């Protein structure tokens, strides 16, 4: 691959790891400038793998340097981390990585650092075995996760922590959601096969298709016509668990980027209001709706301020896909491990609590709210919902039973990688009507999970 591809990859990695920008946004901005499709795929592979391995290979770089590189050489730092990733995680030939990295350094205007890049990489190759031993003495470098998150995983999931770490550091297979309003999974699988795209149906999520390899979405049959969307299987469960009946009034309170919004609409006619407080993220929802030929009331508004957007009519269903740590989706969004801090969690927990308290009065008696996060942390999940149930005398849990995961408190927790899907938590809460008896539990089938 060209030196230019490695320049683009290093610039993107610098934006993500050093300047705290979103991986998806960075790639969306930088990949269009790479003309060759093979180079675009190569850049994407390097950036994802290097972000996933940053805590390990940046620690290795510090072992190789006499002193840390100054911030003005962030590109060189990222170039070296991406080179170590190529050598160790992507298994690219040593001579190709060293030569191309040196060339990329010069191509980006850091010619004075070419010798440093060459020396650092060659020293790694000479001393690799000893350096790997030293690297594993560093907990964050060994597990490629921040120490605070490792501690939280061990606290909440001591028996499953090894599997969680392994899944979080493993590249996730791409997944599609078939638009059942326009086609069905069997027909779409035939279309994929005709296009030479290898895929298979998910074992029990009937809208989900697992692709063998990542690809440009433009290559997917009917993408522009809205026949499918990219969405992990765990996220696809939300619409089924919400179980909105025909013509129900539905609120999607934190809708962007719109995957769950669109899936709810694909499943049948409902009067849906979708909110997001960020106008730019709301525009992403609009783009998804337009591509899928779906409509709803879409507003750039803060769910915590219903006086600004609510018409006073209660909802039959509310989806609260709450802001969270995203600790369950590290395999799909590896930059979360670099950007999320332990200090973020108390505010996220407080925000989740405010959203639950604010939205509950908007729900009709007999209606239900689906609380969802892509988190593994119990303080955001089971503890959050159990606390809400203790303070609300008119709320009762509707038990969930899925083929994957486990009951946790009043909800259901899926851990990352189980049945090939992301880590997510769901809890279904019904608002008691006046004639319901407090404490009565309604055990019922969850419609739509398998169909």
Helices and strands as residue ranges (DSSP letters): H 3-13, I 14-18, H 23-30, G 31-33, H 37-52, H 54-64, G 71-73, H 74-88, H 94-107, G 111-113, H 114-135, H 139-143, H 147-156, H 161-168, E 175-178, H 185-194, E 199-201, E 208-211, G 217-219, E 228-230, H 233-242, E 249-252, H 259-266, E 271-276, H 279-292, E 297-300, G 306-308, E 315-321, H 336-339, H 342-360, E 363-373, H 382-391, E 395-398, E 406-408, E 411-414, G 418-420, E 424-431
